[in-house]
Amino acid sequence: METISWQDFEQVDLRVGTIVTAEVFAEARLPAYILHVDFGPDIGVLKSSAQIADLYHTEGLVGQQVIGVVNFPPKQIGPIQSQCLITGFPQADGTVVLIQPERPVENGLKLA
């Protein structure tokens, strides 16, 4: 495993946000959702494509808090532009478990 410096870690802006909408990403090659996540007043609502359809349903995602990387450049994924990366742990079977705070916290807080 390669090590990184503290300065490298500080460059990754990981924030908590609340999913405000979740819809099926019909045009995606693999089952995915389009999430709109509120990262608080300083960042706002960002859009992300997330391949989490195996373990999660759209109606259960709304209101859930997640951790996202908010300082990647936008990435074109089919017809949408993903503005952030929602984090999760990929399991051996390919399903992804979302990273979530264990209790509610203020949207926009930075992971420290």
VENWOQUI-V465069 format. One record per residue. N is the residue number from 1. RES is the residue in three letters. BURIAL is + if it has 24 or more other ideal C-beta (glycine too) atoms within 12 Angstrom, else -. D_FIRST is the distance of its C-alpha to the first C-alpha in Angstrom with 2 decimals. Layout:
n = (N;N)
res = (RES;RES)
burial = (BURIAL;BURIAL)
d_first = (D_FIRST;D_FIRST)
//
This chain:
n = (1;2;3;4;5;6;7;8;9;10;11;12;13;14;15;16;17;18;19;20;21;22;23;24;25;26;27;28;29;30;31;32;33;34;35;36;37;38;39;40;41;42;43;44;45;46;47;48;49;50;51;52;53;54;55;56;57;58;59;60;61;62;63;64;65;66;67;68;69;70;71;72;73;74;75;76;77;78;79;80;81;82;83;84;85;86;87;88;89;90;91;92;93;94;95;96;97;98;99;100;101;102;103;104;105;106;107;108;109;110;111;112)
res = (MET;GLU;THR;ILE;SER;TRP;GLN;ASP;PHE;GLU;GLN;VAL;ASP;LEU;ARG;VAL;GLY;THR;ILE;VAL;THR;ALA;GLU;VAL;PHE;ALA;GLU;ALA;ARG;LEU;PRO;ALA;TYR;ILE;LEU;HIS;VAL;ASP;PHE;GLY;PRO;ASP;ILE;GLY;VAL;LEU;LYS;SER;SER;ALA;GLN;ILE;ALA;ASP;LEU;TYR;HIS;THR;GLU;GLY;LEU;VAL;GLY;GLN;GLN;VAL;ILE;GLY;VAL;VAL;ASN;PHE;PRO;PRO;LYS;GLN;ILE;GLY;PRO;ILE;GLN;SER;GLN;CYS;LEU;ILE;THR;GLY;PHE;PRO;GLN;ALA;ASP;GLY;THR;VAL;VAL;LEU;ILE;GLN;PRO;GLU;ARG;PRO;VAL;GLU;ASN;GLY;LEU;LYS;LEU;ALA)
burial = (-;-;-;-;-;-;-;-;-;-;-;-;+;+;+;+;+;+;+;+;-;+;+;-;+;-;-;-;-;-;-;+;+;+;+;+;+;+;+;-;-;-;+;-;+;+;+;+;+;+;+;+;+;-;-;+;-;+;-;-;+;-;-;+;+;+;+;+;+;+;-;-;-;-;-;-;+;-;-;+;-;+;+;+;+;+;+;+;-;-;-;-;-;-;-;+;-;+;+;+;-;-;-;-;-;-;+;+;-;+;-;-)
d_first = (0.00;3.78;6.45;9.74;13.23;15.68;17.72;15.18;15.12;18.91;19.37;18.51;21.85;21.51;25.04;27.01;29.78;32.40;33.00;36.58;37.01;35.33;36.81;36.12;34.68;37.21;36.17;32.49;31.50;29.68;31.10;30.21;31.82;32.63;31.99;33.64;31.92;33.67;31.37;34.33;36.96;34.79;32.69;34.98;34.53;31.83;31.64;28.69;28.43;26.62;26.19;26.92;30.36;29.54;29.30;31.22;34.71;35.84;38.45;36.10;33.56;36.10;35.90;32.37;29.94;26.49;23.60;23.29;21.71;24.97;24.16;22.95;25.77;28.00;27.18;30.06;29.74;33.00;35.85;33.96;31.85;28.89;28.65;25.67;22.73;23.29;20.16;19.74;17.76;18.21;19.35;19.60;23.10;22.15;23.74;22.24;22.83;23.41;21.94;25.12;26.34;28.02;31.22;32.81;31.95;33.37;32.25;30.33;28.67;25.33;22.29;21.76)
//
